[in-house]
Amino acid sequence: MSDILEQIRNELGKLDLPDGGTLISRDMVRALRIEAGEVSFVIEAPDAAVARMMEPLRAAAERAAMSVRGVTMARVALTAPTPEKPAPQLKVGGHPKGGQSSIRPADVQSVLAVASGKGGVGKSTVAANLAVALARAGRRVGLLDGDIHGPSLPRMMGLEARVSSPDGETIEPMRAHGVTVMSIGLMMETGKAVIWRGPMLMGALQQMMSQVRWGALDVLIVDLPPGTGDVQLTLCQRAAPTGALVVSTPQDVALLDARKAMDMFRTMKTPILGLIENMSMFHCPECGHEAHIFGHGGVTAEAEALGLPLLAALPIDLETRIGGDEGRPVAMGDGPVAEAYARLADRLVQGGMA
C-alpha cells in the first residue's frame, strides 16, 4: 500500500503550478490515503482566489492518481483558508490540560495496552499485526502509537500522509488495512525528532486519546514505549485499560524488563491478560530446522510461575520483517504467522477482551 501512495506522490510531483513548483514541492497535498483501491486527498490552495483557478489542476491530479496501477477510484477536494475562516492550526503536544480526569474515548469498549518493558522485542510488530488480525475477525479496531519518541506504526501500517484537523482541536485519524490509526508520527514532519520532557509526553497521549475522532470501536490497542515512565502511568491512571498484554522474547535479558513492566501494571491495578512470546523460534526455509535463536521456553516458564496465560508463541521470520518495512502487516496474509495472529485475535475475542 505504501508503494501505491509513493507512486501517487510521484505522479502528483509532475503537475506544475502556474507560479512555479509542483503540488508536492509546495506541500499542498493533505490527508492522502488509500483504502480498498479508493484514493482520497485534499489540495490546499494558499487562498480562495487561487483555489478558484485550480479546478483544472484538481481534475489533473485526479487523473494522475487514477493512472497508478491498483487505484480504482480517486476523490480530490480543493480547499483554502479565507479571511473569515482562517486555516485551523493544530497544536501538537503541549502540557496536559487540567479538568479532565479520564482520557478514555467514550465510544471505545476495550482498551488493550501492549507493553514490553524493553525495546527491540517486537512489541510494535505485535501491536500492528494484532490490530489487523482483529479487524479481519470483524472487530472495529483502533491502533494508537504511544511511543512518542520512536513512532514506528505509520511505517508498519503503510501510512505517510499527515492527519488533518477541521477545527484546530479535533483530529481526523488515518485508516489502513481496516484499522483506525493514530500516531505522533502522523502529526510531525518525517524525520523530525520529538525532543520532549515528561509533561509534554503526557499531553501528547492525552491529545491522541481524547481529541481524535475514533468513532465507535470494539477495541483500541495502545502500543506503549519501552520502560515504565510517564506514558504508561498516564494511560493506566487516566484511561482505565481493560488489560495489558506483555511481549517478551525468551531471552533472560528481555524477561528482566518484562517483569518490571508487569510489576508496574500490578502496582497501577491494571489487569495483566497474559504474555506473548515473540521471536520464539526460527524455521529454516531451506531445511525446515527449528532454531531457538533467543533461547527456549523462558516466557512459557514465566507465565506458568505467575499463573498467567501464554497467549501466543510467535516465530521470527523474513516475511514479518519485510511486511513491517513495506507497510503490509504479515497478519494480512494466509501463512503460518498470519494464522498465529488470527488465533491470538480469536482468543482475545472469545475471552471478551476485544
C-alpha positions in Angstrom: 0.0 0.0 0.0 2.8 2.4 0.8 4.2 1.7 -2.7 1.0 2.9 -4.3 1.0 6.0 -2.2 4.5 6.8 -3.2 3.7 6.3 -6.9 0.7 8.7 -6.5 3.0 11.3 -4.9 5.4 10.8 -7.8 2.7 11.4 -10.3 1.4 14.5 -8.4 5.0 15.8 -8.4 4.8 16.0 -12.2 2.0 18.5 -12.1 3.5 22.0 -12.4 1.9 25.1 -10.7 1.5 28.3 -12.8 3.7 30.2 -10.4 6.4 27.5 -10.1 6.9 24.3 -8.2 4.6 21.3 -8.0 1.8 20.1 -5.7 4.4 18.1 -3.8 7.3 20.5 -3.7 4.9 23.3 -2.5 3.4 20.9 0.2 -0.2 21.4 -1.0 -1.4 17.8 -0.7 -3.1 16.9 2.6 -4.7 13.7 4.0 -3.5 11.4 1.2 -4.9 7.9 1.9 -6.0 4.7 0.1 -8.5 2.1 1.2 -9.5 -0.8 -0.9 -8.2 0.9 -4.0 -10.0 4.2 -3.4 -7.7 7.2 -3.1 -8.7 10.5 -1.5 -6.7 13.6 -0.7 -7.1 17.4 -0.4 -5.3 20.1 -2.3 -4.9 23.1 -0.1 -4.5 26.3 -2.0 -2.9 29.4 -0.4 -6.1 31.4 -0.6 -9.6 31.3 -2.1 -8.8 33.3 -5.2 -6.1 30.8 -6.2 -8.4 27.9 -5.4 -11.0 29.2 -7.8 -8.4 28.9 -10.6 -7.2 25.5 -9.6 -10.1 23.3 -10.8 -8.2 22.1 -13.9 -5.3 21.2 -11.7 -7.6 19.3 -9.3 -9.0 17.4 -12.3 -5.5 16.7 -13.5 -4.5 15.5 -10.0 -7.5 13.1 -10.0 -6.4 11.7 -13.4 -2.8 11.4 -12.2 -3.9 9.3 -9.2 -6.1 7.1 -11.4 -3.2 6.4 -13.6 -1.4 4.4 -10.8 -2.0 0.7 -11.0 -4.1 -0.5 -8.2 -6.2 2.6 -7.9 -9.9 2.1 -8.7 -11.3 5.5 -7.7 -9.9 8.9 -6.8 -11.6 11.7 -4.9 -9.7 15.0 -4.8 -11.1 18.1 -3.0 -9.9 21.7 -3.1 -9.7 23.9 0.0 -8.3 27.2 1.0 -8.3 29.5 4.1 -10.4 32.6 3.9 -10.2 35.9 5.9 -13.5 34.9 7.6 -12.3 31.3 8.2 -8.5 31.0 8.7 -6.9 27.7 8.4 -7.2 25.8 11.7 -3.9 25.4 13.5 -3.5 22.2 15.4 -1.0 22.4 18.3 1.0 19.2 18.6 1.8 18.0 22.1 1.9 20.5 24.9 1.3 20.0 28.6 -1.8 18.0 29.6 -5.0 20.0 30.1 -6.5 20.2 33.5 -10.1 19.4 34.4 -10.1 16.1 32.5 -10.0 13.1 34.9 -10.5 10.5 32.1 -9.0 10.5 28.7 -10.6 7.2 27.6 -12.7 7.7 24.4 -16.4 7.4 25.2 -17.3 5.0 22.4 -14.4 2.6 22.9 -15.4 -0.7 24.5 -12.0 -2.1 25.4 -8.5 -0.6 25.7 -5.6 -3.0 25.5 -2.1 -1.9 26.3 0.7 -3.8 24.5 3.9 -3.4 26.6 7.3 -4.9 26.9 9.5 -3.1 29.4 12.3 -3.5 26.9 12.8 -2.2 23.4 13.6 -4.4 20.4 11.4 -7.3 21.3 8.9 -6.7 18.5 6.2 -5.1 20.6 5.1 -2.7 17.8 5.1 -5.5 15.3 2.8 -7.5 17.6 0.5 -4.5 18.2 0.2 -3.7 14.4 -0.4 -7.3 13.4 -2.8 -8.0 16.3 -4.9 -4.9 15.2 -5.1 -6.2 11.6 -6.0 -9.7 12.8 -8.8 -8.4 15.0 -10.1 -6.2 12.1 -10.1 -9.3 9.8 -12.1 -11.1 12.5 -14.8 -8.4 12.1 -13.9 -6.2 15.1 -13.9 -2.4 14.9 -10.3 -1.7 15.8 -8.2 1.4 16.7 -4.4 1.4 16.9 -2.7 4.2 18.9 1.1 4.6 18.8 2.0 5.5 22.3 5.8 5.5 21.6 6.1 9.3 21.3 9.9 9.4 20.9 10.1 6.5 18.4 6.8 6.2 16.5 7.1 3.2 14.0 3.4 2.3 13.4 2.9 4.7 10.5 5.7 2.8 8.6 4.4 -0.6 9.6 0.8 0.3 8.6 1.9 1.9 5.3 0.9 5.5 6.2 2.8 8.5 5.0 0.3 11.5 4.9 -0.3 13.7 7.9 -3.5 13.8 9.8 -5.9 16.7 9.5 -7.9 18.8 11.8 -11.1 20.5 10.7 -11.2 23.0 13.6 -7.7 23.0 15.2 -9.0 20.9 18.1 -10.4 17.6 16.9 -8.1 15.3 14.8 -9.2 13.0 11.9 -7.2 9.7 12.3 -6.0 7.7 9.3 -7.3 4.3 8.1 -5.2 1.4 6.9 -6.0 -2.3 6.5 -9.3 -1.9 8.2 -7.8 -0.3 11.3 -8.2 3.3 12.5 -4.6 4.6 13.3 -3.2 7.5 15.2 0.5 8.3 15.9 2.6 11.3 16.7 4.4 10.3 13.5 1.3 11.3 11.5 1.5 14.8 13.1 5.2 15.6 12.7 7.4 16.2 9.7 9.1 13.0 8.5 12.5 12.5 10.2 11.9 15.2 12.8 12.9 14.2 16.3 10.5 14.6 19.2 12.6 16.2 22.0 10.1 16.5 24.8 10.1 16.1 28.5 7.6 14.1 30.6 4.7 16.6 30.8 4.7 17.1 27.0 4.6 13.3 26.6 1.6 13.1 28.9 0.0 15.9 26.9 0.6 14.2 23.6 -1.0 11.0 24.9 -4.0 12.9 26.2 -4.3 14.6 22.8 -4.2 11.4 20.8 -6.7 9.7 23.2 -9.3 12.4 23.7 -9.0 14.8 20.7 -9.0 12.1 18.0 -12.3 11.1 16.3 -12.0 7.4 17.0 -15.7 6.7 16.4 -17.3 3.6 17.9 -14.6 0.9 18.4 -14.8 -2.6 19.9 -11.1 -2.3 20.9 -8.3 0.3 21.0 -4.8 -1.2 21.0 -2.2 1.1 22.6 1.4 0.4 21.6 3.4 1.6 24.6 7.0 2.7 24.6 9.7 0.7 26.4 10.1 1.3 30.1 7.7 2.2 32.9 7.5 6.0 32.6 5.1 8.9 32.0 3.2 7.5 29.1 2.5 4.2 30.9 1.5 5.9 34.1 -0.8 8.4 32.3 -2.5 5.6 30.4 -3.1 3.4 33.4 -4.2 6.3 35.7 -6.5 8.1 33.2 -7.6 5.7 30.5 -8.5 2.7 32.7 -7.2 0.0 30.3 -9.1 -3.2 30.1 -5.9 -5.0 30.4 -2.2 -5.3 29.3 -0.5 -7.8 27.0 3.2 -8.2 27.9 5.5 -9.1 25.0 9.0 -10.6 25.5 11.5 -12.7 23.7 12.6 -15.9 25.6 15.9 -14.2 26.3 16.7 -13.7 30.0 17.7 -10.0 29.5 14.3 -9.3 27.9 12.4 -11.1 30.7 14.1 -9.0 33.3 12.5 -5.9 31.9 9.2 -7.7 31.2 9.0 -8.5 34.9 9.4 -4.8 35.7 6.6 -3.9 33.2 4.3 -6.5 34.9 5.2 -5.1 38.3 4.2 -1.6 37.2 0.8 -2.9 35.9 0.1 -4.7 39.2 1.0 -1.5 41.1 -1.3 0.5 38.9 -4.1 -2.1 39.3 -4.2 -2.8 35.5 -5.1 -6.5 34.8 -2.3 -8.4 33.0 -4.2 -10.5 30.5 -1.3 -12.7 29.5 2.2 -12.9 28.0 3.2 -13.2 24.3 6.5 -14.8 23.4 7.8 -13.1 20.3 10.7 -14.4 18.2 10.0 -17.7 19.8 11.7 -19.8 17.1 13.1 -19.7 13.6 12.2 -22.2 10.9 14.8 -22.5 8.2 13.1 -22.1 4.9 15.7 -24.4 3.2 15.9 -27.4 5.5 13.0 -26.9 7.9 15.2 -27.0 11.0 13.8 -25.2 14.0 16.3 -22.9 15.8 15.7 -21.1 19.1 17.9 -18.0 18.5 16.8 -16.2 21.6 16.5 -19.2 23.9 13.7 -21.5 24.5 10.8 -21.7 27.0 11.6 -18.6 29.0 8.3 -16.8 28.6 6.4 -20.1 29.0 8.1 -20.7 32.3 7.5 -17.1 33.4 3.8 -17.4 32.6 3.4 -20.6 34.5 5.3 -19.2 37.5 3.0 -16.2 37.6 -0.2 -18.1 36.9 -0.8 -16.1 33.7 -1.8 -17.5 30.3 0.8 -17.7 27.5 -1.4 -16.1 24.8 0.9 -16.8 21.8 4.4 -18.0 20.8 5.2 -16.1 17.6 8.1 -17.1 15.3 10.8 -14.8 13.8 10.7 -14.9 10.1 11.6 -12.9 7.0 8.0 -12.3 5.9 7.2 -10.4 9.1 10.2 -8.1 8.7 9.5 -7.4 5.1 5.8 -6.8 5.7 6.7 -4.3 8.5 9.1 -2.4 6.4 6.7 -2.2 3.4 3.6 -1.3 5.4 1.9 -4.7 4.8 1.5 -6.4 8.2 2.0 -10.1 7.9 -1.4 -10.7 9.5 -3.0 -9.6 6.2 -1.9 -12.8 4.6 -2.6 -16.5 4.9 0.7 -18.1 6.0 1.6 -19.7 9.4 2.4 -16.4 11.1 -0.9 -14.8 9.9 -2.6 -17.9 11.3 -0.8 -17.4 14.6 -2.1 -13.8 14.9 -5.6 -14.9 13.9 -5.6 -17.4 16.8 -4.3 -14.8 19.2 -7.1 -12.4 18.0 -9.7 -15.1 18.3 -8.5 -15.9 21.8 -8.9 -12.3 22.9 -12.4 -12.1 21.3 -13.6 -15.3 22.9 -12.3 -14.1 26.2 -14.3 -10.9 25.9 -11.2 -8.8 25.9 -11.6 -7.4 22.3 
